[in-house]
Amino acid sequence: MQSIKMRKKLKNYFVSYIFCLPAYAIFAIFIFIPIVWSFFLSFHEYSLLSFESPGFVGFSNYIALFKDPVFWTAMWNTLRYSIMYVPSVLILGFFFALMLDGDFRGRNFFRISLFFPVIVSMVVASIVWSLILSAHPMGLANRFLSIFGIPPQGWLSDRKLALPSVAMVTIWKSFGYSMLIYLAGMQNIPKELYESASIDGANKLKKTLYITIPMLKPTTLFLSITSVIGSFQVFTPIYIMTGGGPGYATTTIVNYLYQKGFNEFEMGYASAISYILFSILLILTLVQKKSLKG
């Protein structure tokens, strides 16, 4: 009897794993194997243009990377972009979530309007904003400035304005997601806390400071981690709007990785960049997790 139950249990396990097999296969082919292969390549010299086997070079790719001035420029640009992007997305998301948390007429319309940019393709948004931010005097943004007598600006061609312009576009597109997550978090805050605070004479500001913000700590942790990861992986808007220029003014780590891997075909060097990026994100995630939980 015991053996029959064991065989039946093993059969159920086998059937379960058979159903999971497609998912495991996709994970192995498109995620696990590329991760292992890229780690292997980061210690080798390998070009997609050659049919030669990868040549082992040890830590040469990593050493060359830390001596590469373009890499440090890309690192600095990525950090600048992250500083502009992450706080803006969190603050705007929280602010509009706070404004739209109440029950008033037109609430759903405003929620949908603010969330709509999130579902728009980044490619489409980048192309449209490239036209709006055209350096030509007849560009929409420059025509708006001309109303106030301000001369045309090279939004995407000026070294000082290019990266903030791209950051502005991605902030516009992304803060609706943070707003939605904050709204979901606010719905889970017990109403009794606000009722007790009202009885004690707390106003809206004090309720926000002493109830809403502390209770949303897990939500803020999640959004801050995902926002930092997203900011360090920014690629599409920069690739479409500026191409990393002017010069290297908007080249980020991922853009430089793409350039080395798929323009110059230095796959070993590009793999080393990817693992440096992974290490940075891992450290930042652990620091954020510890600081927000502490």
N, C-alpha and C positions, 0 to 999 in steps of 0.2 A: 504493500500500500504506500509506504514511504517513497519507494522508487518511482511509482506511478506519479505521485504528486511532484516529485523532483523533475521528472521528464516533462510534465505539463508546464511546470514553471520555466524550465529551460526553453521550451517551445515558445512560450509567450515572450520571453526575453528575445529570442531569435527573431520572431515576427516584428517586435518593436524596433529592433536594430535594422531590419530590412527596410522598414518605412523611413527610418532616419538616414539610411544610406545615401540618398540623393543629396541631402543637406550636407552630410559629412564630405561627400565627394566634391561638391562645389567649394566648401571651405578649404579642403586640401589643395585643390587645383588652383584656385584663384587667390588664396590668402596664405596658407601655411607654406606651400612650396615656394612661392615668390619671396616670402620673408626669409626663408632659409637660404635660397639662392642668392638673394641680394647681400645677405651677410657674408656668404662665401665670396662673392665678387668684390666686396669692399676690401679684401686683402689681395686682390689680383688686378692685373692690368688686362683689360678686355675691351675690344671694339666690336660693335655690331657690323662694321664694314669688312672685317676680316673673318676668315674661316678658321683661324688658329684657335687653339685651346687657350683658356685663360692662363696667364703667366703669374705665378706667385710673386708678390712684391712685399709681403709683410705689412708693416704699418706705413709704407711709403705714401699711400693715398691720404691717410689721415695727417701725416706730417706736412705733405704738400698743401693740404687743405688749410691748415693753421697758418701757413705762410702766404696764402692767397689773399691779396688785398680785396679782390672782388667779393670773395666769400664774406669777409668782415663787413664790407659795405652792404651786402645782402642781409647779413645778420642785424646790422644797425637799422636798416630800413624795416625789417620785420618787427623789431622791437618797437620802433616808432609807430608803426601801423597798429600794433597790438595795444599800445598805450592810448592811442586815439580811439580805437574800436571798442575794446572791452568795457571800460567805464561808461562810455556813451550808451552802448546797448543795454547795460544793466540799469543805468539811471533812467533812461527814457522808457524802458520796459516797465520798470517799477512805477514810475510817475503816471503813465497812462493806465496801467492796471489799477492804480489807486483811484484815478478819476472815473474809470468805467466799472468799478466794483459795485457801485450803488444801483438802485432800481429806479430808472428814470426813462422817459420816453426817448426813443431813438438810440438807446444803448447798444442794441445789436448792430445797428447800421454803422456806428462808429467803431465797434469792435471789428467788424468785417472789413471796413475801409482801412484800418491800420494794419490788419493782418494780411490784406491782399498782396502787398509787395513780396511777402515771404513765398507765396506760391508762384510768383512770376519767375520764369527762367532767368538765371543769372546772365546767360548769354544775351538774351533779349534786353534785359535791363541795362547791361553794359553798353550795348549798341545804341540804345535810345539816349542814355546819359552822355555818351560820346558826342552825339549830335547836339544835345542841350549845352554841353560844356565846350563847344567848339571855340577855338581861339579867334575865329573870324568875327568881325564887328557885328555881323548879322546873326551870330549864334544867339540862341534864346537867352542864355544867362547874361551875355554881354549886352543884349538889347535891353534887358531889365535894368542892368546897371546904368545904361545910358540915360534912363529916366531921371536918375539922381546926379547926372553929370560925371559919373565915374568912368574912366577910360576902359577900353576892352582889356580883359585879362587872358593870359595864356594858361587856362585852367589845367590842361594836360600837357602843355609844352614847356611850362616854367618849372624849373627844378624845385622851387620852394612850394609851389602850389599843387604839383602833380599828385604826390602821395596823399595830402589832406583831401584832395578832390575825390580820389578813389575811395578813401576811408569814408567820406561823406555818403557816397553812393551805397557802400556796403552797410553802413549804419542804417540808412533809410530802408534798405531792403530787409534787414535782420531784426530790428528791435521789436517788430510785431510778434516774433516768436517768443522773445523774452516776456513780452506783455502777456501772452497767452499762458505761459507757464506760471508767471506770478499770479495771474487771475485764478488758475487752478489751485495754487497754494493758498490763496486767500479764502477760497471756498471751504477749505478744510480747517480753518481757524474756528474754534468753538465760539458761537455767538454770545455764550454766557460771559466770556471774558470782557467783551465790549459792554455788555449790560452792567456788569459789576463796576467797570471803570466809569460808566455814566453815572451810576448811583454815587460813586465817590467824587463826582464833579470833574472828571477828566474831559478835556476838550478833544477835538479831532486830532490836533497835532500830538498831544500826549499819548493818545491811543495808538497813533502810528509809530511813535518812537519807542513806546514801552510794550506794545503788544504785537503789532503787525510785523515790524522789522525783526524782532527776536524770533517770532514764530516762523518766519520765512527763511531762517538760516540754512536749513537743508536745501531749499529751493535756490537760494543765492549761491550755495556751494556748487550745486549741479550746473547752474548757468555760467558761473565764473569759469569752471573747469572746461566746459564745452566751448565757451566763447574764446578762451585762450588757445585751445587746440585749433579751433576754426581760424583764428587770426594768424596763427603760425603756419597754417596750411593754405592761406589765400593764394589763389592762382588765376582763376578765370577772369575776374574784372581787370586785373593788371595786364594779363596777356592780351585782352581785347582792347582795352582803353589806352594803354601806354606802351605795351610791348616791353616793359621794363625800363623804358627811357623817361625823360631825355638822359642820355648817357646811361648810368646805372642808378638814377635817382629813385626809381620805383622798383628796382629788382629785389625781390624777396628770396628767401631760401629755396622755396619750392620752384620759383621761376628759374633760379640759377641751377637747381637740380635738373629741371627740364632741359635747359640749354645745354648742360654738359652731357646729359644722357641721350637726348633725342635730336639735338642739332649738331653736336660735336662727337656723338657716339662713344664717349668715354664712360662706359657703363660701370667700371670699377670705381672711378672717381665719384660718379653720381650716387652709387650705392653707399659710399662713405659719407656723403652729404646726408643721405636719408637716415643713416644711423646716428649721426650727430643730431639731426632734428628730433629723432625718437628720444635720445638721451635728454635733450633740453626739455621736451614736453613731459617726460616722466618726472624729472626733477621739479618742474613748475607745478605739476599736478599734486605731487606729494607735499610741496610747500603750501599750496593753497588749501589742501585738505587739512593739514595740521593747523594752519593759522585760523581758518574759519571754524574749526571744531574746538579750538582751544579756548 
